[in-house]
Amino acid sequence: MFATEFLLYLACILGGGISVFIVMWSWKLERLNQAHAEIKTLRRSLDEMDEQAKLIVRTDMELNRTQEELDKKISGLYALHNLSQAVSTTLEEKQIFNMVDSAYLQDLGFQKACAFLWQTNEEKFVLKMQIEYFPDEIEKIKKAIELDKTFYLELIKHNRGISSIYREENTQAIEKIKHAFGCRIFVISCIMPKEGEKGFLFVGTEDTDTAITEGDQELITILANQIGQALENARLFEKTWLAHQELEQKVKERTRELTVALEELKIASKRKTDFVSSVSHELRTPLTSIKGYASILLAEKLGQLPPEVKERLEKINRHSDELTHMINDLLDIAHIESGKIIMKRQSLELKSIIEKILDLFSLQLKEKQISVRLNIADLAQNIFADTSQIERVFINLVGNAIKFTPPQGEITITTKKLDDQAQVDIADSGCGIPEEEQGHIFEEFYRVDNAINQQVKGSGLGLSLVKQIVQAHGGKIWFKSKESQGTTLSFTLPRPSQ
């Protein structure tokens, strides 16, 4: 631009006309070329702007379409979530399908729906739900399903869904379904509970502008699975409820039977106790007479007796004492069971009672050279019990320990504090109790079958009486024993309140 103006200026100075014309023409030509270049640049910019505008429009349309699809999916997921919650709130099979209404269906993008379950006993599909169908349309669907039930059974067998999305896969089947259900757009998903009847869920729409995607099909599949799970839960609940009702009925019947049996047992126990008490009293009178006459004869108040007769009278007298002891034990057991014995409880010193009982057995202990060890805890010195009854407990238990402890053996008596009770353990080093007989030792008249019991006579009432006395005091009794390794018999008694 500067060069052209300079030439023009120079031409004017020189005053040449042709030169001026050439210079002016060159200047205009240059301006024209510049204008063409600017127009070309401007056109190129406009073309680029046009392409960008088209791209923006396309992008905007795609974004709108994506947003619509996203909104649809969100709406469908929200509807599915609400529907799943509604379905899972009931445990009645009939109510599950009622939870699926048209509002949820529309949110999922469909207009119509129906569900069928296969009834094995009737060998047919039974309608469980229908939405937006008229009765004549339902009848048409039922007939179509009955004609093609093998097809639907195959879908259920292989848990395979079908939809109008993939027309190329099974065009003939898709056309049949469209015709039967009256919907051009549809999805069928199987309802597959683990137990009981299975079936399928159909959803569809007559709106041909509605486009369904794989995501829509997945939503319907999830819904069908939710219905299947809800059906399974309902059936399990019903089964559990029926089992509970049956069990409850059995418990009531068994309780009633046990109540009757308990009453009968109480009556039988009372009769036994009354019988034992009555018989024991009746036996005492003739037994007293027998013992009295035997004592008179042994005293030779009616004349001197031959040695043979005196020996037999001594046996009568000794056996009378044994029988009297047995009758007394039986009476005591009967009285304790019936609650007729009144316990005169008072604070007692365990050590004094144990030493008194050991003194009674001192001769037997000395004869068998049995040593006795006492471990009396300071906190378990006193008990709250009936003196005479507790002495009988120790007499029986210490007597048993001496009987079953071999010569030069050992007996250990230990006491310790247990909360508001005192525990007493009497351990011997005797022959022990066989495992198969340990469950019977507290039974009346039961005697362990061993060599010692075969040599020493007994009634088998001692431990039974001990158990009754301990329990009457509110205590417990138990034992630990191993054959050939001795026995430890333990019991608890209440301590005096502070």
MIKOL-65401 format. One record per residue (C-alpha): x, y, z; residue in one letter. Coordinates in steps of 0.05 Angstrom, whole numbers, plus 5000, padded with zeros to 4 digits. Example, Ala and Ser with C-alpha at 12.3 -4.5 7.8 and 13.67 -1.06 7.14 Angstrom:
524649105156A;527349795143S;
END
This chain:
500050005000M;505750485016F;509450294952A;503350444909T;502351114940E;509651274930F;509251094856L;503151534848L;506652104881Y;512752004838L;508451974774A;505152624793C;511852944802I;514352704736L;507852924704G;507352324659G;500052144643G;501151424621I;505251284680S;499851554725V;494751094692F;499050484700I;500350644771V;492950754786M;491050114751W;496149724790S;493650014854W;486349824838K;488449124818L;492149034882E;486149284921R;481648804882L;486248204898N;486248404970Q;478648424970A;478247734937H;483047454989A;478847765045E;472447485014I;475646795008K;477946825080T;471047065102L;467646505062R;472245985093R;470546265162S;463146245146L;463745515123D;467345335187E;462045685228M;456545325189D;459844645204E;460644825276Q;453345045279A;451144395248K;455544005297L;452644405355I;445544255331V;447043515322R;450443485390T;444643855422D;439743365390M;443842775414E;444443075483L;436943175484N;435742475461R;440742205512T;437542635566Q;430742365548E;433241655550E;436741795616L;430442115645D;426541515621K;431441035653K;431641425718I;424041445718S;423940695703G;429040545758L;425140975807Y;418640625788A;422039945793L;424940125861H;418040335887N;414839735856L;420039265886S;418939575954Q;411339505947A;411938775925V;416638595982S;411938886035T;406938326029T;407537596046L;400937396014E;401637105944E;394937395922K;397038095941Q;403738085905I;400838175835F;395838685860N;401839135877M;403439215803V;398739765779D;398240185715S;401840785746A;408240375757Y;407340075688L;406940745653Q;413140985690D;416640385660L;414240595591G;408740085579F;401140095576Q;398839375586K;401138775627A;399038085648C;402137505686A;400936765683F;403336185727L;403535455706W;399135005748Q;402134305746T;395933965774N;391234285723E;396534285668E;394934995645K;397035715653F;392836105703V;392036865699L;394637215761K;394737935739M;392038375682Q;392639125671I;388839535618E;385838925584Y;378438815571F;375238145589P;374537935516D;381938095504E;383937675564I;379837085537E;383337155471K;390137145506I;388336535546K;386336145484K;392636355448A;396936135507I;393235475512E;394635345438L;402035515445D;403235295517K;409134865496T;412635485472F;411535855538Y;413535245578L;420035225539E;421335955556L;420235785630I;424435155626K;430435525600H;428836175637N;429136555570R;425737215557G;423337475490I;421838175464S;420138555401S;427038865400I;430438285364Y;425538135308R;430637755268E;431437215322E;424436925320N;420037325274T;414336815273Q;413936755349A;414237515357I;408537615307E;404337085344K;405537445410I;403838125380K;397337835353H;395537465417A;396938025466F;395038605421G;401538985429C;406739155376R;412039325427I;412838815484F;417538455532V;416337765563I;420537555624S;420136915664C;417836905737I;422236375770M;421336255845P;425635675870K;419535285894E;412435235870G;409135465806E;413235865755K;410636305699G;411936935658F;410537675659L;408238035595F;408638795587V;407239175523G;404539795489T;400539955426E;404340605416D;408940475357T;412841115371D;415240815437T;422240545429A;424540025479I;431839865491T;435839315523E;435639725586G;428039705586D;428238955577Q;433038905635E;428339305679L;422538825663I;427138235677T;428938525744I;421538645759L;419937915741A;425637685786N;422938125843Q;416037815834I;419137115834G;423037275898Q;416737565931A;412836935912L;418336505941E;418336906006N;410736866010A;410836115999R;416436016050L;412636446100F;406236056088E;409935396095K;413435646158T;406835916186W;403335256172L;409034876203A;408735346263H;401235246270Q;402134496264E;407734506315L;403734946361E;397834466355Q;402433876369K;405434246429V;398434396455K;396433666446E;402933426477R;402233916534T;395133676546R;397532956544E;403333126591L;398633496638T;394032896641V;400032436650A;402732896704L;396132886740E;395932136734E;403132106759L;401432546818K;395432106834I;399731476827A;405331786869S;400331976923K;397331286921R;404330986925K;406131436983T;399631297019D;400530557006F;407730547031V;405830957092S;399830507106S;403529857096V;409530107136S;404930277195H;401429617188E;408029247188L;410529597249R;405429277296T;406828537280P;414328707273L;414229007343T;410828387370S;415827927335I;421728327362K;418528357432G;417327597436Y;424227467408A;427327917462S;423327567517I;425526887493L;432827117485L;432627377557A;430626657577E;425026917620K;420826327599L;426225817611G;433225647587Q;434125567512L;438325077473P;444225417436P;441125257367E;434525597387V;438126197417K;442326287353E;436026297309R;432526777357L;438527247351E;437727217275K;430327387282I;432027967327N;437528227279R;433128167217H;427428507255S;432129097267D;433929127193E;426629087173L;424929637224T;430430077194H;427829957124M;420730127145I;423030767178N;426830967114D;420630827072L;416231227119L;421131807118D;421431807042I;413831787038A;413132347088H;418232787053I;415032676985E;408132847013S;410833447051G;408633177118K;415533257151I;416733947180I;423934137178M;426334477242K;431834887211R;437135247251Q;444335467244S;448934867250L;456434777250E;458534297196L;465034107231K;461233897294S;456333467255I;461833137213I;466132987275E;460032687310K;458432227252I;465832017245L;465731847320D;459831387307L;463831027253F;470431037291S;470430287304L;469230117230Q;474530627208L;479530317257K;478029607235E;479229767161K;484930257177Q;481630797135I;484431497143S;479732107140V;481932797118R;477733417133L;478134057093N;473034527124I;473035217092A;472335807140D;466736117097L;462835457097A;462935307171Q;455435387182N;449135127149I;441735257159F;438434567166A;434634067208D;439633727255T;436733017254S;435532997180Q;442533257162I;445632757209E;442032207172R;444932477107V;452032437134F;450731747166I;448531467099N;454031787057L;459831667105V;457230957116G;457230837041N;464231127034A;466830667089I;463330067059K;466330166989F;473330397011T;478329827016P;482629707078P;488030247088Q;484230697040G;482531427048E;476231857054I;476432607043T;470933077066I;471333787038T;466834387046T;466835037007K;462535656999K;457935746938L;454236416941D;448936306994D;450235557000Q;455535087026A;457934506984Q;460133857016V;464333346978D;465432647006I;470732276965A;472831556975D;478331136943S;473730546932G;471630116872C;467530666838G;460930586800I;460530276730P;458430786678E;452330396656E;449530396728E;450831126745Q;444031356723G;440330926774H;443931016841I;438731506869F;432931046852E;429230696908E;431429966922F;436930016870Y;443729706889R;449929706845V;451729006824D;458728916852N;462528446898A;461728886960I;454128946953N;453628196944Q;457028097011Q;453728667050V;446228687055K;442429327044G;435529597024S;437730076968G;433930637002L;439731037032G;441631476973L;434331576954S;432831827024L;439032277023V;436732586958K;429832716986Q;432633047049I;437633487010V;432233716960Q;427433857018A;432734347044H;433034686975G;439734366957G;442333926901K;446133266901I;450532956848W;456632516841F;462832366800K;465431666794S;470031246753K;470530496760E;476530276803S;478231006817Q;473331186872G;467131626879T;466032346900T;458932496923L;457233236929S;451233616956F;449334326974T;445734617034L;443535327049P;447735767095R;444636207148P;442736907123S;447337447149Q;
END
